[in-house]
Amino acid sequence: MTYKYWETDELQHFGVRGMKWGVRKEARRLKRAQRKWDRAYRRNYVKAYNKASEHMNANIDSFNKKWESVFGAGNWSLNPRYNEYIADYEDTFDRLFATSMKDIIGERPH
């Protein structure tokens, strides 16, 4: 049995068929950017919460005026629609918090 051996000065690389170049590296960059954003989110949570609270407290009178027609005078917590008021308050605060956080650290990379 004889073996043939070819000597060449060529470097051949076959790779993996269909593999996209740089995908893994880009995924690492994205993951690193997301971790960095997550750390900034944790560090700035209280700051954004306080900013949203200040805004909500400054505008609480106009928010409550919107609900006075529903509740009238008296104890609002006894009204059957009080849960709607609480849900509206929480939604408004959540929007303010998200806006405050976005102003402070920007959007999360994706």
Helices and strands as residue ranges (DSSP letters): H 23-58, H 60-71, G 76-78, H 82-105
